[in-house]
Amino acid sequence: MKNIAILGCTGSIGTQALDVVRQQPETGRICALSAKSNAELVLKQAIEFKPALVAVEDEAAARSISSRLPKGVELICGKDAAVKAAAFDMADIVVNAVSGFSGTLPLIAALESGKRVALANKESIVCAHELVEKAKAKGNGEIVPVDSEQSAIFQCLPAGRKSELRRIILTASGGPFVDFTREQLKRVTPEMASHHPTWKMGRKITVDSASLFNKGLEIMEAAYLFGVDGESISVLIHRQSVVHSMVEFCDSSIIAQLSAPDMRLAIHYALTYPDRCQSRFGSIDLAKIAALSFEEPDTERFRAIPLAYHALKAGGIMPAVYNGANEAAVGLFLKKEISFDCIAQRVERALEKAENHAITSFEELLEADRMAREAALKG
């Protein structure tokens, strides 16, 4: 029985990971739960799963539940709570579902501690790939991706040798605004952007999916996870969200991974890998699917994709600038301080202003992230 730590246990991926264990308890035992501030939900989860450790970043929130936790559950709090949970001795697998840049240090801590990381936090790989590789080498940890696209690639690649790989094909639903004109995109509201046509996700990642910045981050994530360059990665709009990604080999064979748009499938696979175990989630009836369509993305209306290729090719701090500026710009959009189309404009300006250099320490990464956010906020 594997022991599982869930970081970001109150968010979309975290709650779905818990549902996998709830419905298929043979998957593993929850040994640690970590959250930022939603202490009441953490308490409810702790009562159900009885982990050995609960970690809450917000100290006041942690104090509010300290006397109500089940007997034998250790409570820790503070800014490094998720990092401590990531390195928890009892954990065999760490599900990193922390949102955004904040998931970086927990990922590094888990890898340095020799854990398998079921990774749902693409920002950490994008921003800190060099530091992540050092952490993997130091602790002999491993990453099994949980994002549906990266999980699909991870599952397709064993069909051939690395030397036989021609390209990776990332699919994107296109989000709710794929057919919008430039004028329509200017009028998109946070309420409109917070609803995805096929996936149930957190608010920020749903906005990123609508702007295609999520796909931009995935381009860089795929390059770093699978050791390929940007020229070997393509993106196709696939509105049905059934083909989660594909791999093309030198003989022109394309291997695809298909399943229902249910994140619990990728989570379950990451928790049970290298085995394939019976799943209660997401069976599809191919006969009932009317069609599978693919089309090129419009990179003039959706600038996130060409900006991602630019940041990936530049390397150094640029992927971190791309991510930090986007996080800041999305925050402004959700507060209705900028329009939807201005998100890409703010990121592009931040990339133009940045003076590129290699990242050799986490402190340098923090400074790059700070400057990117400042540039995006100033516009």
C-alpha positions in Angstrom: 0.0 0.0 0.0 1.6 3.3 -1.2 1.5 6.3 1.1 0.3 9.5 -0.7 0.8 13.1 0.2 -1.6 15.6 -1.5 -0.3 19.2 -1.9 -3.1 21.6 -2.8 -5.7 19.2 -1.4 -8.5 21.7 -1.4 -8.1 22.7 -5.1 -9.6 21.1 -8.2 -6.8 18.5 -8.8 -6.3 17.9 -5.1 -10.0 17.1 -4.5 -10.1 14.8 -7.5 -7.0 13.0 -6.3 -8.7 12.4 -3.0 -11.8 11.1 -5.0 -9.6 8.6 -6.7 -8.4 7.2 -3.4 -12.0 7.4 -2.0 -13.5 5.4 -4.8 -10.5 3.1 -5.3 -8.9 2.7 -1.9 -6.5 0.0 -3.2 -4.7 2.9 -5.0 -3.0 4.0 -1.7 -3.3 5.6 1.7 -3.4 9.3 2.3 -0.6 10.1 4.7 -0.4 13.9 4.3 -2.6 16.8 3.3 -1.4 20.3 2.5 -3.4 23.5 1.7 -3.0 27.2 1.7 -5.9 28.5 3.8 -9.1 26.5 3.3 -8.8 24.9 6.8 -12.5 23.8 7.1 -12.2 21.7 4.0 -8.9 20.3 5.1 -10.5 19.4 8.4 -13.3 17.6 6.6 -10.7 15.7 4.5 -8.6 14.9 7.6 -11.6 13.4 9.4 -12.4 11.2 6.4 -8.8 10.1 5.4 -7.0 10.4 8.8 -3.6 11.3 7.5 -0.5 11.4 9.7 0.2 15.0 8.8 -1.9 18.1 7.9 0.0 21.2 6.7 -1.7 24.6 6.4 0.2 27.7 5.2 -2.1 30.2 6.8 -1.3 30.1 10.6 -4.7 31.6 11.7 -6.6 29.1 9.6 -4.5 26.3 11.1 -5.2 27.4 14.6 -8.9 27.4 13.9 -8.9 23.6 13.3 -6.1 22.5 15.6 -8.4 21.2 18.4 -10.8 19.5 16.0 -8.4 17.3 14.1 -8.6 13.5 14.6 -6.4 12.1 17.3 -2.9 11.3 16.1 -2.9 13.8 13.3 0.1 16.2 13.4 -0.6 19.8 12.4 2.1 22.1 11.0 1.7 25.6 9.6 3.6 28.5 8.1 5.0 29.5 4.7 7.0 26.3 4.4 4.2 24.0 5.3 3.8 22.6 1.8 7.6 22.1 1.5 7.6 20.1 4.7 4.6 18.0 3.5 6.4 17.3 0.2 9.5 15.9 2.0 7.4 14.0 4.6 9.3 10.8 5.4 6.2 8.6 5.3 5.2 9.6 1.7 6.0 7.4 -1.2 4.1 9.6 -3.8 3.6 13.3 -3.7 0.7 14.8 -5.7 1.8 18.3 -6.5 -1.5 20.2 -7.2 -0.3 23.5 -5.8 -1.4 26.3 -8.1 1.1 28.4 -10.0 4.7 29.4 -9.2 4.1 28.5 -5.5 4.4 24.8 -6.4 8.1 25.1 -7.3 9.8 24.7 -3.9 7.5 21.8 -2.9 8.5 20.0 -6.1 12.2 20.5 -5.5 11.8 19.3 -1.9 9.9 16.2 -3.0 12.5 15.3 -5.6 15.4 15.9 -3.3 13.7 13.5 -0.9 13.5 10.8 -3.5 9.7 10.8 -4.0 7.7 10.1 -7.0 5.9 13.3 -7.9 2.5 13.0 -9.6 2.9 16.5 -11.1 -0.1 18.7 -11.9 1.9 21.9 -11.5 3.4 22.8 -14.9 4.6 26.3 -13.8 7.3 24.7 -11.6 8.9 22.8 -14.5 8.6 25.8 -16.8 10.2 28.3 -14.4 12.7 26.1 -12.6 13.6 23.3 -15.0 17.3 23.5 -14.4 16.8 23.5 -10.6 14.3 20.6 -10.9 16.8 18.5 -12.9 19.4 19.1 -10.2 16.9 18.1 -7.5 16.0 14.9 -9.4 19.7 14.0 -9.7 20.4 14.7 -6.0 17.5 12.7 -4.6 16.9 10.2 -7.3 13.2 11.3 -7.5 10.9 10.9 -10.4 8.1 12.8 -12.1 5.0 11.2 -13.6 2.9 13.9 -15.2 -0.8 14.4 -14.3 -1.8 17.0 -16.8 -3.9 15.2 -19.3 -1.7 16.2 -22.3 1.6 15.4 -20.6 0.2 12.1 -19.3 -0.8 11.2 -22.8 2.6 11.9 -24.2 4.2 10.0 -21.3 2.0 7.0 -22.2 2.6 7.2 -26.0 6.4 7.6 -26.0 7.2 4.0 -25.1 5.8 3.0 -28.5 9.2 3.9 -30.0 12.8 4.9 -29.2 13.8 8.5 -28.4 15.9 8.5 -31.6 12.8 7.6 -33.6 10.7 10.5 -32.3 9.7 13.0 -35.0 7.4 15.3 -33.0 5.0 15.7 -30.1 1.5 16.9 -30.9 -0.2 18.7 -28.1 -4.0 19.0 -28.4 -6.1 21.9 -27.1 -9.8 22.2 -26.7 -9.5 25.8 -27.8 -11.5 27.0 -24.8 -14.9 28.8 -25.1 -13.6 31.6 -27.3 -11.8 29.7 -30.1 -14.2 31.2 -32.7 -14.3 34.7 -31.3 -13.1 37.7 -33.3 -10.6 40.2 -31.9 -13.4 42.5 -31.1 -15.3 39.8 -29.3 -12.2 38.8 -27.3 -11.9 42.4 -26.0 -15.4 42.0 -24.4 -14.8 38.7 -22.7 -15.6 39.0 -18.9 -14.0 37.1 -16.0 -17.4 35.3 -15.6 -17.3 34.2 -19.2 -13.7 33.0 -19.0 -14.2 31.0 -15.8 -16.4 28.4 -17.5 -14.7 25.7 -19.7 -16.8 23.8 -22.2 -15.4 20.3 -21.3 -13.0 20.4 -18.3 -13.7 21.2 -14.7 -10.7 23.1 -13.4 -9.7 25.9 -11.0 -10.4 29.5 -12.0 -6.9 30.6 -13.0 -6.2 27.6 -15.2 -9.6 27.9 -16.8 -8.7 31.5 -17.8 -5.4 30.2 -19.1 -7.2 27.6 -21.1 -9.4 30.2 -22.7 -6.4 32.4 -23.6 -4.3 29.4 -24.6 -1.6 30.4 -22.1 -2.2 27.0 -20.6 -1.1 25.5 -23.9 1.9 27.8 -24.1 3.0 26.6 -20.7 2.5 23.0 -21.8 4.7 23.5 -24.9 7.6 24.5 -22.5 6.7 21.8 -20.0 6.7 19.1 -22.7 10.1 20.3 -24.0 11.6 20.0 -20.5 9.9 16.8 -19.4 10.7 14.9 -22.5 13.9 16.5 -23.6 12.9 17.9 -27.0 13.2 21.4 -28.6 10.3 23.7 -29.6 10.6 22.7 -33.3 9.6 19.2 -32.3 6.4 20.3 -30.6 3.1 21.1 -32.5 -0.3 22.2 -31.3 -3.7 21.3 -32.7 -7.1 22.5 -31.7 -9.2 19.4 -30.9 -12.6 20.5 -29.6 -13.9 17.2 -28.5 -11.1 16.8 -25.8 -11.0 13.0 -26.4 -7.5 12.8 -27.9 -5.3 14.2 -25.2 -2.1 14.3 -27.2 -0.2 12.4 -29.8 3.4 11.3 -30.7 4.6 11.0 -34.3 7.6 8.7 -35.0 10.1 8.8 -37.9 8.0 6.2 -39.9 5.1 8.6 -39.9 3.1 6.5 -37.4 1.1 8.6 -35.0 0.3 7.1 -31.6 -2.5 8.8 -29.7 -4.0 8.5 -26.2 -7.8 8.8 -26.0 -10.1 8.9 -23.0 -12.9 10.9 -21.5 -12.1 14.4 -20.3 -11.8 13.3 -16.7 -8.6 14.3 -14.8 -9.1 11.3 -12.4 -7.9 9.0 -15.2 -4.5 10.7 -15.4 -4.2 11.0 -11.6 -5.0 7.3 -11.2 -2.4 6.3 -13.8 0.2 8.4 -12.1 -0.5 6.9 -8.7 -0.4 3.3 -10.0 2.4 3.6 -12.6 4.0 1.5 -14.0 1.0 -0.8 -13.6 -2.3 -0.3 -15.3 -5.1 -1.0 -12.8 -8.8 -1.3 -13.1 -10.5 2.2 -13.1 -14.0 3.3 -12.3 -13.6 6.5 -14.2 -14.2 7.9 -17.7 -15.0 5.0 -20.0 -15.9 6.2 -23.5 -18.1 4.7 -26.2 -16.3 5.5 -29.5 -19.4 4.6 -31.5 -21.2 7.4 -29.8 -18.6 10.0 -30.7 -19.8 11.7 -33.9 -16.4 12.9 -35.1 -12.8 13.8 -34.0 -11.7 17.1 -35.6 -8.3 18.8 -35.6 -7.3 22.3 -36.8 -4.4 24.7 -36.5 -4.6 27.4 -33.8 -5.0 31.0 -34.8 -1.8 32.5 -33.4 -2.7 36.0 -34.4 -5.8 36.1 -32.2 -4.2 33.9 -29.5 -0.6 35.2 -29.0 0.1 32.9 -26.1 1.5 30.2 -28.3 4.1 32.1 -30.4 5.1 33.9 -27.1 5.7 30.5 -25.5 7.9 29.3 -28.4 9.9 32.6 -28.2 10.4 32.1 -24.4 11.4 28.5 -24.8 14.0 29.2 -27.5 15.4 32.1 -25.5 15.7 30.0 -22.4 17.3 31.5 -19.2 14.8 33.5 -17.3 12.3 33.9 -20.1 10.1 30.9 -19.4 9.8 32.3 -15.8 9.0 35.7 -17.1 6.3 34.3 -19.4 4.7 32.5 -16.4 5.1 35.3 -13.8 3.7 38.0 -16.2 0.8 35.8 -17.1 -0.1 35.1 -13.5 0.0 38.8 -12.7 -2.0 39.7 -15.8 -4.7 37.1 -15.2 -5.0 38.5 -11.7 -5.6 42.0 -13.2 -8.2 40.5 -15.6 -10.1 38.7 -12.9 -10.3 42.0 -10.9 -11.6 43.6 -14.1 -8.7 46.0 -14.3 -7.6 45.0 -17.8 -9.5 43.3 -20.8 -9.0 39.7 -21.8 -7.0 40.5 -24.9 -4.6 42.6 -22.7 -3.3 39.5 -20.9 -1.1 38.6 -23.9 -0.1 42.2 -24.4 1.2 42.4 -20.8 3.2 39.2 -21.2 4.7 40.3 -24.4 5.8 43.6 -23.0 7.3 41.8 -19.9 9.3 39.5 -22.2 10.6 42.5 -24.2 11.7 44.3 -21.1 13.5 41.4 -19.5 17.3 41.1 -19.6 17.9 37.4 -20.2 20.4 35.4 -18.2 20.8 31.8 -16.9 19.2 30.8 -13.6 21.6 29.2 -11.2 19.7 29.6 -7.9 16.2 29.8 -6.5 16.9 33.4 -5.4 17.6 34.4 -9.1 14.4 32.6 -10.1 12.4 34.6 -7.4 13.9 37.9 -8.7 13.0 37.0 -12.3 9.4 36.2 -11.2 9.2 39.4 -9.3 10.4 41.6 -12.2 8.0 39.8 -14.6 5.0 40.4 -12.3 6.0 44.1 -11.8 6.4 44.6 -15.6 3.0 43.0 -16.2 1.3 45.1 -13.5 2.8 48.4 -14.9 1.9 47.4 -18.4 
